[in-house]
Amino acid sequence: MSVEGLIVHLDSNSEGCEIVKIQTTYLDFISRLKRGSLKGRIKFRIHFNKKYEFSLERGRFNQLQLLDEHPLLLDYVEPIVRVQLISAVADVAKIKEAAQRTAFEVFNKWRSISEYTLMPLDTFLAKSYGVLMEAPRSFAVKLVEDVNREGEILRLGESSPKAAGSKFYPPRVLLLDDHYVIAERFWVQVLE
């Protein structure tokens, strides 16, 4: 069964799901299905191949989604570029607030600016030059635009040597409410 097929089946037929086992290459969950050929308490295993990242916990979830576009995927589908601090920062609090706001606008709750900065933002902004962060290009461009409204203090730098995702199977994200797995391929096995 495909993950997409499972999602359609669960959307109209499930009374809730619970992750019961998490392993390196798969997760198991139980769902109580109301009708159809798979009726009652059914255990599913979702396998994932070439996992990039995950944030999973055992417990209940309500919605299962498999997406090709999501803020979590920017790290794997966009070039990673450097953002450089090129002058002294007069109002650290204002710049910090603008940077955090931009991160929330681009990534929502999924990532924070601290995941990209090379040191704590407060510490770095006390300097007057250097590489502030390495981040996905769309975030870096927006950050430079937003922060530089007060005067030019940031500049886009070179691309980082960090590699993006595979050219053959772009990464996808499997969302289970607020938890996720980023991998290249997913498939489902019915266990019981």
N, CA, C and O of each residue as an XYZ file, in Angstrom:
768
protein
N       0.854     -1.175      0.000
C       0.000      0.000      0.000
C       0.902      1.240      0.000
O       1.936      1.268      0.666
N       0.501      2.241     -0.741
C       1.251      3.493     -0.766
C       0.857      4.346      0.443
O      -0.224      4.176      1.006
N       1.726      5.242      0.823
C       1.413      6.155      1.926
C       0.222      7.034      1.528
O      -0.663      7.296      2.343
N       0.206      7.483      0.279
C      -0.914      8.316     -0.181
C      -2.241      7.555     -0.056
O      -3.247      8.124      0.368
N      -2.238      6.273     -0.424
C      -3.442      5.447     -0.289
C      -3.853      5.290      1.164
O      -5.040      5.348      1.486
N      -2.887      5.095      2.035
C      -3.169      4.985      3.462
C      -3.765      6.280      3.999
O      -4.712      6.250      4.785
N      -3.217      7.408      3.580
C      -3.717      8.711      4.045
C      -5.183      8.885      3.671
O      -5.988      9.312      4.499
N      -5.532      8.560      2.436
C      -6.928      8.667      1.994
C      -7.807      7.749      2.832
O      -8.893      8.140      3.261
N      -7.337      6.530      3.063
C      -8.098      5.561      3.846
C      -8.301      6.044      5.287
O      -9.393      5.900      5.837
N      -7.265      6.613      5.897
C      -7.359      7.079      7.281
C      -8.230      8.325      7.412
O      -8.970      8.469      8.385
N      -8.140      9.230      6.426
C      -8.889     10.491      6.504
C     -10.387     10.266      6.685
O     -11.038     10.987      7.441
N     -10.921      9.288      6.009
C     -12.371      9.101      6.044
C     -12.804      7.961      6.964
O     -14.003      7.752      7.151
N     -11.861      7.223      7.541
C     -12.226      5.964      8.159
C     -11.639      5.750      9.553
O     -12.023      4.791     10.223
N     -10.740      6.588     10.008
C     -10.022      6.321     11.248
C     -10.641      7.030     12.434
O     -11.150      8.144     12.320
N     -10.586      6.363     13.572
C     -11.020      6.963     14.842
C      -9.814      7.394     15.667
O      -9.924      7.555     16.882
N      -8.680      7.580     15.029
C      -7.468      8.003     15.722
C      -6.337      7.017     15.532
O      -6.563      5.842     15.244
N      -5.114      7.506     15.695
C      -3.929      6.682     15.485
C      -2.963      6.873     16.649
O      -2.988      7.892     17.339
N      -2.104      5.859     16.852
C      -1.103      5.932     17.911
C       0.195      5.282     17.451
O       0.212      4.122     17.039
N       1.283      6.047     17.529
C       2.608      5.492     17.231
C       2.995      4.596     18.397
O       2.979      5.024     19.551
N       3.346      3.342     18.089
C       3.678      2.390     19.147
C       5.131      1.920     19.093
O       5.630      1.360     20.069
N       5.813      2.137     17.975
C       7.206      1.707     17.863
C       7.924      2.606     16.863
O       7.388      2.925     15.802
N       9.152      3.013     17.218
C       9.965      3.844     16.340
C      11.320      3.172     16.196
O      11.994      2.896     17.188
N      11.710      2.913     14.968
C      13.011      2.324     14.677
C      13.749      3.213     13.676
O      13.205      4.219     13.220
N      14.969      2.851     13.337
C      15.794      3.645     12.433
C      15.195      3.772     11.042
O      15.319      4.822     10.411
N      14.547      2.720     10.553
C      14.050      2.722      9.172
C      12.539      2.558      9.057
O      12.015      2.416      7.952
N      11.833      2.577     10.186
C      10.375      2.469     10.114
C       9.742      2.927     11.417
O      10.409      3.101     12.437
N       8.429      3.117     11.346
C       7.632      3.357     12.545
C       6.366      2.526     12.437
O       5.852      2.300     11.342
N       5.868      2.074     13.579
C       4.622      1.320     13.634
C       3.572      2.172     14.327
O       3.848      2.857     15.312
N       2.359      2.111     13.785
C       1.253      2.777     14.458
C       0.002      1.932     14.330
O      -0.139      1.118     13.418
N      -0.904      2.152     15.279
C      -2.174      1.435     15.315
C      -3.278      2.436     15.037
O      -3.259      3.564     15.529
N      -4.245      1.999     14.235
C      -5.413      2.826     13.966
C      -6.663      1.964     14.118
O      -6.659      0.782     13.777
N      -7.713      2.562     14.624
C      -8.998      1.867     14.703
C      -9.827      2.347     13.521
O     -10.240      3.505     13.463
N     -10.065      1.435     12.576
C     -10.799      1.771     11.356
C     -12.259      1.370     11.506
O     -12.566      0.304     12.039
N     -13.160      2.233     11.030
C     -14.598      2.056     11.230
C     -15.238      1.104     10.220
O     -16.209      0.417     10.538
N     -14.688      1.064      8.992
C     -15.339      0.259      7.957
C     -14.330     -0.098      6.859
O     -13.187      0.359      6.871
N     -14.782     -0.921      5.916
C     -13.945     -1.292      4.785
C     -13.289     -2.642      4.990
O     -13.546     -3.329      5.978
N     -12.425     -3.021      4.030
C     -11.775     -4.325      4.098
C     -10.787     -4.388      5.264
O     -10.552     -5.461      5.818
N     -10.222     -3.273      5.629
C      -9.361     -3.181      6.806
C     -10.178     -2.532      7.916
O     -10.140     -1.315      8.096
N     -10.922     -3.356      8.662
C     -11.823     -2.825      9.684
C     -11.327     -3.274     11.053
O     -10.796     -4.375     11.202
N     -11.505     -2.412     12.050
C     -11.098     -2.743     13.411
C      -9.740     -2.148     13.736
O      -9.311     -1.168     13.127
N      -9.077     -2.751     14.697
C      -7.765     -2.281     15.152
C      -6.702     -2.847     14.210
O      -6.474     -4.056     14.179
N      -6.058     -1.971     13.446
C      -5.070     -2.385     12.450
C      -3.726     -1.754     12.783
O      -3.638     -0.583     13.152
N      -2.690     -2.561     12.642
C      -1.327     -2.068     12.875
C      -0.644     -1.893     11.519
O      -0.632     -2.801     10.688
N      -0.077     -0.704     11.318
C       0.620     -0.371     10.077
C       2.092     -0.108     10.379
O       2.445      0.350     11.466
N       2.936     -0.402      9.406
C       4.353     -0.033      9.477
C       4.647      0.861      8.287
O       4.395      0.484      7.142
N       5.179      2.044      8.556
C       5.631      2.931      7.490
C       7.149      2.846      7.444
O       7.844      3.227      8.386
N       7.643      2.336      6.322
C       9.083      2.225      6.102
C       9.578      3.522      5.459
O       8.851      4.155      4.695
N      10.812      3.913      5.768
C      11.415      5.062      5.096
C      12.842      4.706      4.708
O      13.567      4.033      5.440
N      13.217      5.187      3.523
C      14.528      4.903      2.951
C      15.285      6.213      2.795
O      14.710      7.223      2.389
N      16.565      6.198      3.114
C      17.449      7.363      3.038
C      16.888      8.515      3.869
O      16.571      9.592      3.363
N      16.780      8.238      5.160
C      16.263      9.225      6.124
C      17.290     10.332      6.314
O      18.471     10.064      6.536
N      16.832     11.576      6.227
C      17.674     12.744      6.452
C      17.560     13.244      7.892
O      18.553     13.619      8.516
N      16.345     13.241      8.397
C      16.079     13.892      9.681
C      14.756     13.372     10.203
O      13.899     12.949      9.427
N      14.584     13.403     11.532
C      13.296     12.997     12.091
C      13.093     13.649     13.450
O      14.047     14.059     14.110
N      11.857     13.735     13.845
C      11.452     14.146     15.185
C      10.172     13.365     15.471
O       9.078     13.779     15.086
N      10.323     12.244     16.141
C       9.200     11.345     16.397
C       9.119     11.008     17.876
O      10.133     10.953     18.572
N       7.901     10.783     18.345
C       7.656     10.302     19.699
C       6.493      9.330     19.645
O       5.600      9.449     18.806
N       6.518      8.376     20.545
C       5.356      7.492     20.686
C       4.177      8.313     21.177
O       4.344      9.284     21.915
N       2.983      7.913     20.759
C       1.788      8.601     21.229
C       0.778      8.817     20.116
O       0.994      8.424     18.970
N      -0.300      9.435     20.472
C      -1.425      9.625     19.541
C      -1.138     10.737     18.543
O      -0.423     11.695     18.837
N      -1.713     10.584     17.355
C      -1.711     11.652     16.358
C      -3.017     11.583     15.598
O      -3.655     10.533     15.525
N      -3.409     12.721     15.029
C      -4.691     12.804     14.332
C      -4.566     12.865     12.822
O      -5.443     12.382     12.106
N      -3.482     13.454     12.331
C      -3.375     13.673     10.894
C      -2.039     13.159     10.374
O      -0.988     13.394     10.970
N      -2.103     12.460      9.260
C      -0.932     11.945      8.566
C      -0.877     12.622      7.201
O      -1.861     12.619      6.461
N       0.288     13.208      6.868
C       0.464     13.870      5.571
C       1.818     13.486      5.005
O       2.774     13.285      5.754
N       1.904     13.384      3.681
C       3.166     13.179      2.981
C       3.295     14.323      1.987
O       2.490     14.443      1.063
N       4.324     15.178      2.179
C       4.429     16.410      1.401
C       5.752     16.504      0.647
O       6.794     16.046      1.118
N       5.681     17.107     -0.529
C       6.866     17.376     -1.334
C       7.367     18.803     -1.132
O       8.507     19.113     -1.476
N       6.531     19.665     -0.584
C       6.904     21.048     -0.279
C       6.527     21.348      1.159
O       5.384     21.152      1.573
N       7.512     21.830      1.918
C       7.294     22.132      3.329
C       8.530     22.894      3.806
O       9.624     22.655      3.295
N       8.384     23.811      4.778
C       9.551     24.541      5.277
C      10.694     23.639      5.760
O      11.860     24.016      5.642
N      10.384     22.468      6.295
C      11.431     21.554      6.739
C      12.328     21.086      5.599
O      13.486     20.733      5.823
N      11.800     21.081      4.384
C      12.551     20.566      3.241
C      13.538     21.576      2.654
O      14.401     21.198      1.862
N      13.425     22.843      3.025
C      14.304     23.866      2.441
C      15.779     23.519      2.610
O      16.581     23.790      1.716
N      16.147     22.926      3.735
C      17.545     22.558      3.980
C      18.073     21.556      2.954
O      19.283     21.457      2.748
N      17.179     20.821      2.317
C      17.582     19.726      1.435
C      17.350     20.002     -0.041
O      17.901     19.308     -0.896
N      16.543     21.006     -0.349
C      16.230     21.263     -1.761
C      16.777     22.594     -2.269
O      16.753     22.848     -3.474
N      17.262     23.435     -1.383
C      17.813     24.731     -1.788
C      19.315     24.763     -1.525
O      19.820     24.055     -0.654
N      20.022     25.595     -2.290
C      21.437     25.805     -1.968
C      21.561     26.438     -0.586
O      20.719     27.239     -0.180
N      22.601     26.077      0.116
C      22.903     26.670      1.417
C      23.896     27.807      1.169
O      24.941     27.608      0.550
N      23.555     29.002      1.659
C      24.417     30.164      1.441
C      24.823     30.763      2.790
O      24.163     30.563      3.811
N      25.910     31.489      2.754
C      26.400     32.165      3.954
C      25.796     33.566      4.035
O      25.569     34.219      3.017
N      25.544     34.009      5.250
C      25.127     35.378      5.511
C      26.228     35.989      6.363
O      26.598     35.456      7.410
N      26.746     37.124      5.889
C      27.867     37.771      6.555
C      27.434     39.069      7.226
O      26.631     39.827      6.682
N      27.972     39.311      8.407
C      27.814     40.581      9.101
C      28.938     41.482      8.597
O      30.111     41.118      8.679
N      28.580     42.669      8.069
C      29.597     43.519      7.439
C      29.811     44.849      8.154
O      30.662     45.639      7.745
N      29.046     45.106      9.222
C      29.278     46.331      9.988
C      28.784     46.142     11.416
O      28.083     45.178     11.726
N      29.155     47.063     12.262
C      28.739     47.014     13.664
C      27.218     47.167     13.762
O      26.596     47.838     12.939
N      26.641     46.542     14.769
C      25.198     46.586     14.988
C      24.904     47.582     16.109
O      25.363     47.414     17.238
N      24.133     48.618     15.782
C      23.810     49.653     16.766
C      22.754     49.170     17.764
O      22.891     49.393     18.967
N      21.709     48.513     17.273
C      20.606     48.074     18.135
C      20.464     46.556     18.027
O      19.717     46.055     17.187
N      21.175     45.841     18.867
C      21.197     44.371     18.832
C      19.797     43.797     19.023
O      19.414     42.868     18.313
N      19.035     44.328     19.960
C      17.690     43.806     20.233
C      16.789     43.915     19.003
O      16.029     42.992     18.710
N      16.866     45.023     18.290
C      16.037     45.241     17.103
C      16.417     44.261     15.982
O      15.542     43.702     15.319
N      17.703     44.061     15.779
C      18.170     43.140     14.738
C      17.811     41.704     15.114
O      17.382     40.924     14.264
N      17.986     41.364     16.367
C      17.641     40.015     16.835
C      16.154     39.745     16.631
O      15.775     38.673     16.162
N      15.317     40.710     16.980
C      13.866     40.561     16.801
C      13.506     40.394     15.322
O      12.683     39.545     14.978
N      14.112     41.193     14.455
C      13.851     41.082     13.007
C      14.281     39.713     12.488
O      13.580     39.114     11.673
N      15.414     39.218     12.947
C      15.910     37.910     12.497
C      14.987     36.784     12.958
O      14.687     35.870     12.190
N      14.539     36.849     14.210
C      13.637     35.817     14.728
C      12.282     35.871     14.031
O      11.688     34.830     13.755
N      11.794     37.063     13.748
C      10.516     37.225     13.039
C      10.616     36.642     11.627
O       9.704     35.953     11.169
N      11.726     36.921     10.944
C      11.927     36.389      9.598
C      11.976     34.867      9.626
O      11.384     34.212      8.768
N      12.673     34.300     10.601
C      12.744     32.840     10.723
C      11.346     32.256     10.916
O      11.020     31.232     10.315
N      10.523     32.886     11.738
C       9.170     32.384     11.949
C       8.325     32.504     10.677
O       7.535     31.609     10.375
N       8.483     33.597      9.933
C       7.730     33.775      8.688
C       8.092     32.697      7.662
O       7.219     32.213      6.941
N       9.348     32.327      7.594
C       9.792     31.335      6.594
C       9.518     29.913      7.068
O       9.026     29.090      6.296
N       9.833     29.613      8.328
C       9.782     28.234      8.811
C       8.601     27.924      9.721
O       8.391     26.768     10.088
N       7.829     28.941     10.088
C       6.746     28.782     11.044
C       7.340     28.197     12.316
O       8.350     28.705     12.802
N       6.756     27.163     12.861
C       7.245     26.573     14.112
C       8.319     25.515     13.886
O       8.865     24.974     14.847
N       8.625     25.219     12.642
C       9.439     24.038     12.342
C      10.934     24.230     12.555
O      11.628     23.267     12.882
N      11.450     25.441     12.380
C      12.878     25.681     12.594
C      13.046     27.071     13.205
O      12.191     27.942     13.046
N      14.156     27.260     13.902
C      14.465     28.569     14.477
C      15.788     29.067     13.910
O      16.548     28.303     13.315
N      16.048     30.325     14.097
C      17.278     30.920     13.574
C      18.514     30.283     14.209
O      19.566     30.211     13.575
N      18.397     29.826     15.444
C      19.547     29.234     16.135
C      20.064     27.964     15.457
O      21.207     27.564     15.682
N      19.236     27.332     14.634
C      19.685     26.135     13.917
C      20.676     26.476     12.806
O      21.362     25.589     12.299
N      20.758     27.739     12.424
C      21.617     28.143     11.314
C      22.791     29.009     11.737
O      23.810     29.036     11.047
N      22.675     29.722     12.860
C      23.768     30.595     13.274
C      24.945     29.765     13.765
O      24.776     28.670     14.301
N      26.137     30.309     13.570
C      27.348     29.588     13.938
C      27.704     29.762     15.413
O      28.558     29.050     15.940
N      27.045     30.712     16.073
C      27.175     30.918     17.519
C      25.905     31.635     17.966
O      25.141     32.099     17.120
N      25.658     31.738     19.271
C      24.449     32.433     19.718
C      24.355     33.835     19.107
O      25.350     34.554     19.024
N      23.161     34.207     18.686
C      22.944     35.468     17.982
C      23.427     36.676     18.791
O      24.068     37.567     18.232
N      23.138     36.724     20.083
C      23.591     37.843     20.921
C      25.111     37.987     20.893
O      25.641     39.088     20.750
N      25.785     36.880     21.029
C      27.255     36.887     21.028
C      27.785     37.382     19.695
O      28.697     38.207     19.641
N      27.205     36.870     18.624
C      27.708     37.225     17.305
C      27.447     38.690     16.973
O      28.322     39.360     16.423
N      26.275     39.194     17.293
C      25.931     40.566     16.934
C      26.774     41.597     17.689
O      26.788     42.770     17.315
N      27.472     41.178     18.736
C      28.390     42.082     19.434
C      29.656     42.324     18.602
O      30.400     43.269     18.865
N      29.898     41.478     17.604
C      31.046     41.657     16.705
C      30.651     42.633     15.590
O      29.500     43.067     15.525
N      31.587     42.972     14.730
C      31.232     43.864     13.619
C      31.483     43.221     12.257
O      31.334     43.883     11.230
N      31.854     41.970     12.231
C      32.083     41.308     10.952
C      32.110     39.795     11.157
O      32.219     39.312     12.284
N      32.009     39.052     10.048
C      32.157     37.596     10.078
C      30.944     36.895      9.505
O      29.944     37.532      9.173
N      31.037     35.576      9.390
C      29.943     34.752      8.871
C      28.960     34.499     10.010
O      29.292     33.855     11.006
N      27.755     35.013      9.847
C      26.705     34.869     10.843
C      26.084     33.480     10.803
O      25.869     32.852     11.840
N      25.796     33.003      9.582
C      25.081     31.732      9.467
C      25.264     31.132      8.092
O      25.739     31.781      7.160
N      24.872     29.870      7.993
C      24.717     29.168      6.729
C      23.288     28.658      6.731
O      22.878     27.954      7.654
N      22.514     29.013      5.687
C      21.078     28.729      5.694
C      20.567     28.543      4.267
O      21.243     28.919      3.309
N      19.362     27.957      4.122
C      18.769     27.838      2.787
C      18.642     29.217      2.134
O      18.359     30.208      2.806
N      18.852     29.264      0.839
C      18.924     30.525      0.109
C      17.694     31.412      0.310
O      17.849     32.609      0.550
N      16.478     30.866      0.219
C      15.281     31.708      0.342
C      15.209     32.372      1.713
O      14.824     33.537      1.812
N      15.571     31.656      2.759
C      15.591     32.243      4.096
C      16.680     33.306      4.201
O      16.443     34.387      4.740
N      17.871     33.005      3.690
C      18.992     33.952      3.760
C      18.660     35.255      3.034
O      18.939     36.338      3.549
N      18.072     35.159      1.853
C      17.719     36.353      1.077
C      16.705     37.200      1.849
O      16.863     38.417      1.955
N      15.673     36.564      2.380
C      14.639     37.301      3.126
C      15.221     37.918      4.397
O      14.871     39.042      4.757
N      16.089     37.203      5.064
C      16.709     37.722      6.275
C      17.534     38.976      5.970
O      17.423     39.975      6.681
N      18.352     38.931      4.928
C      19.168     40.088      4.555
C      18.271     41.277      4.213
O      18.536     42.398      4.647
N      17.209     41.039      3.437
C      16.279     42.122      3.086
C      15.618     42.715      4.330
O      15.567     43.936      4.481
N      15.111     41.861      5.220
C      14.389     42.336      6.406
C      15.297     43.094      7.365
O      14.930     44.161      7.856
N      16.469     42.555      7.631
C      17.384     43.185      8.581
C      17.970     44.471      8.012
O      18.163     45.439      8.747
N      18.255     44.493      6.719
C      18.900     45.666      6.112
C      17.950     46.834      5.876
O      18.371     47.854      5.329
N      16.709     46.722      6.260
C      15.790     47.871      6.160
C      16.257     49.025      7.038
O      15.948     50.186      6.771
N      16.996     48.698      8.077
C      17.510     49.711      9.009
C      18.888     50.223      8.592
O      19.434     51.111      9.245
N      19.449     49.689      7.536
C      20.804     50.033      7.108
C      21.566     48.752      6.811
O      21.297     47.711      7.411
N      22.494     48.823      5.906
C      23.172     47.605      5.453
C      24.151     47.086      6.509
O      25.189     47.691      6.777
N      23.787     45.959      7.092
C      24.694     45.298      8.037
C      24.938     43.836      7.676
O      25.891     43.220      8.154
N      24.057     43.279      6.819
C      24.208     41.889      6.393
C      24.392     41.834      4.884
O      23.893     42.683      4.146
N      25.120     40.816      4.444
C      25.313     40.597      3.008
C      25.325     39.090      2.761
O      25.837     38.312      3.566
N      24.737     38.698      1.608
C      24.801     37.291      1.206
C      26.226     36.959      0.822
O      26.898     37.729      0.136
N      26.674     35.810      1.270
C      28.013     35.347      0.935
C      27.950     34.219     -0.082
O      26.967     34.055     -0.804
N      29.008     33.465     -0.115
C      29.128     32.353     -1.053
C      28.249     31.192     -0.612
O      27.783     31.128      0.525
N      28.041     30.278     -1.551
C      27.362     29.038     -1.196
C      28.288     28.209     -0.331
O      29.506     28.209     -0.507
N      27.689     27.514      0.592
C      28.444     26.639      1.486
C      28.707     25.316      0.778
O      27.971     24.949     -0.138
N      29.737     24.602      1.189
C      29.983     23.296      0.573
C      28.978     22.231      0.989
O      29.037     21.113      0.477
N      28.051     22.540      1.906
C      27.049     21.550      2.311
C      26.204     21.150      1.113
O      25.806     21.995      0.311
N      25.934     19.864      0.998
C      25.181     19.340     -0.147
C      23.685     19.356      0.124
O      23.239     19.204      1.261
N      22.924     19.542     -0.941
C      21.467     19.444     -0.853
C      21.078     17.981     -1.050
O      21.954     17.118     -1.097
N      19.795     17.687     -1.165
C      19.288     16.329     -1.297
C      19.671     15.655     -2.599
O      20.303     16.255     -3.469
N      19.279     14.410     -2.713
C      19.569     13.581     -3.876
C      18.937     14.151     -5.136
O      17.864     14.750     -5.088
N      19.597     13.963     -6.239
C      19.057     14.434     -7.524
C      17.991     13.474     -8.067
O      17.148     13.869     -8.873
N      18.033     12.205     -7.619
C      17.122     11.205     -8.175
C      15.803     11.122     -7.424
O      14.744     11.012     -8.041
N      15.855     11.172     -6.117
C      14.648     11.115     -5.301
C      14.672     12.292     -4.339
O      15.303     12.215     -3.284
N      14.001     13.370     -4.683
C      13.995     14.520     -3.772
C      13.384     14.114     -2.429
O      12.484     13.275     -2.393
N      13.854     14.689     -1.343
C      13.305     14.341     -0.036
C      11.851     14.779      0.094
O      11.405     15.756     -0.507
N      11.139     14.013      0.904
C       9.744     14.302      1.222
C       9.622     14.314      2.735
O      10.478     13.782      3.442
N       8.561     14.920      3.222
C       8.354     14.942      4.667
C       7.038     14.246      4.993
O       5.993     14.556      4.421
N       7.112     13.303      5.919
C       5.939     12.626      6.456
C       5.617     13.310      7.775
O       6.410     13.264      8.715
N       4.452     13.945      7.842
C       4.020     14.653      9.058
C       2.994     13.818      9.802
O       2.047     13.296      9.213
N       3.196     13.704     11.086
C       2.240     13.057     11.984
C       1.938     14.104     13.047
O       2.569     14.125     14.103
N       0.971     14.973     12.765
C       0.707     16.172     13.566
C       1.986     17.016     13.616
O       2.421     17.527     12.585
N       2.594     17.169     14.798
C       3.792     18.010     14.936
C       5.099     17.223     14.851
O       6.172     17.780     15.079
N       5.018     15.957     14.532
C       6.205     15.108     14.409
C       6.449     14.799     12.937
O       5.542     14.912     12.113
N       7.685     14.407     12.611
C       7.984     14.222     11.189
C       9.164     13.296     10.955
O       9.971     13.021     11.843
N       9.224     12.826      9.708
C      10.375     12.112      9.164
C      10.633     12.710      7.791
O       9.708     12.861      6.994
N      11.889     13.052      7.510
C      12.279     13.501      6.181
C      13.121     12.388      5.581
O      14.146     12.002      6.143
N      12.687     11.874      4.439
C      13.386     10.780      3.771
C      13.100     10.851      2.276
O      12.281     11.651      1.825
N      13.785     10.007      1.519
C      13.569     10.011      0.070
C      12.366      9.166     -0.336
O      11.631      9.533     -1.253
N      12.160      8.034      0.342
C      11.046      7.174     -0.061
C      10.346      6.584      1.155
O      10.969      6.297      2.177
N       9.035      6.411      1.018
C       8.197      5.858      2.080
C       7.289      4.796      1.480
O       6.849      4.935      0.339
N       7.004      3.740      2.227
C       5.992      2.766      1.826
C       5.393      2.125      3.063
O       5.976      2.185      4.146
N       4.205      1.498      2.901
C       3.404      1.003      4.011
C       3.286     -0.509      3.951
O       3.188     -1.108      2.880
N       3.299     -1.099      5.123
C       3.043     -2.523      5.278
C       1.939     -2.663      6.317
O       1.998     -2.029      7.371
N       0.926     -3.493      6.032
C      -0.131     -3.785      6.999
C       0.357     -4.967      7.819
O       0.676     -6.019      7.263
N       0.420     -4.804      9.157
C       0.956     -5.856     10.023
C      -0.113     -6.742     10.620
O       0.113     -7.938     10.804
N      -1.286     -6.180     10.929
C      -2.351     -7.001     11.513
C      -3.702     -6.349     11.308
O      -4.721     -6.894     11.732
